[in-house]
Amino acid sequence: MTSKETPWETPAPENRVAQGGSALERLIVALDFPDAKQALTFVDRLEGQCHWFKVGLELYLAAGNSVVETLKKRGFSVFLDLKLHDIPNTVAGAVRSVADLGADLLTVHAGGGPVMLTAAAEAAASSSNAPKMLAVTVLTSMDAAQLSAVGVTSSPAEQALRLAKVAHAAGIAGLVCSAEEVAQMRQALPDSLLVTPGIRPAGAVVGDQKRVATPAAALAAGADYLVVGRPITQVGDPAAAAASILQQMDHRD
């Protein structure tokens, strides 16, 4: 993206991979730490290898709004990944509560249904500094067996697309989906911002993730942003690990 674009003003669908911005502008590092001190110390260790950070439930519940505000003051972009999922009135109130933090992206669960999603979108639209809303489709830790256990007979790809269409119709401009679903999302909903977690460099430990991809494969499929956690945060030299992933993102042919 250019310096004049906001994080969600991505290029035309057919040019997203080639013109979606540099790797440094598209890598989101997940700050999955138990407190702000550890998280911010880690940020310093990255030595400028990242412009975006994800603040998830673990860190947000421990540190609250202050960690988001500190990251913004340092000049970083923030993906606030709270995965809000409640009755429509509560979710709308939560969106309004965090609207002034300055976070750039905020997640809700697409499984909350069209009324909840519409309430979230409207709450964001009513706030002058609200983050862009993203709907989480199917968690990357879920596979067909996990979906079946909760009564979903569709495949992860089918369920993700179904939820994505519901979220899009409700006014949610972006989606969180695994790399396995990115290509179909890009084709079905070409104007949606696509944020893809479950990124693992070649040879990395998969862990509890079920649907993963390499950085190059996710971008080639049409992802706008990649979220990377443990392959960067749980290694001895996180700056070198981030630099390696950035290199893989820049060489994705």
NORQUI-V570248 format. One line per field, one symbol per residue. ss: DSSP state (h for helix, s for strand, l for the rest). psi: psi as a letter, one per 20 degrees, with the letter a starting at -180 (. if undefined). A space follows every 10 residues. Layout:
ss = ???
psi = ???
This chain:
ss = llllllllll llhhhhhhhl llhhhhssss lllllhhhhh hhhhhlllll lssssshhhh hhhlhhhhhh hhhlllssss sssslllhhh hhhhhhhhhh hlllsssssh hhlhhhhhhh hhhhhlllll lsssssllll lllhhhhhhl lllllhhhhh hhhhhhhhhl lllsssllhh hhhhhhhhll llssssllsl llllllllll llslhhhhhh hlllsssslh hhhllllhhh hhhhhhhhhh lll
psi = qrhiqrhjmr rqgijgghkj rrhhiipopo mmqirhghgh ggghiiljjp ipqpoagggg hhibhhhghg gghijqqpoo milpnaqghg gghgghhjhj hjqhqpqrph iirhgggghg ghgghiphkq qppqppepqi ipahggghhj joiqrggggg hghghggghi jpirqpqrhh igghghghmh jqpopoakpp qpiqphcjqh nrrrgghggh ijqgqpppeh ighkrhnhgh gghghhghhi mj.
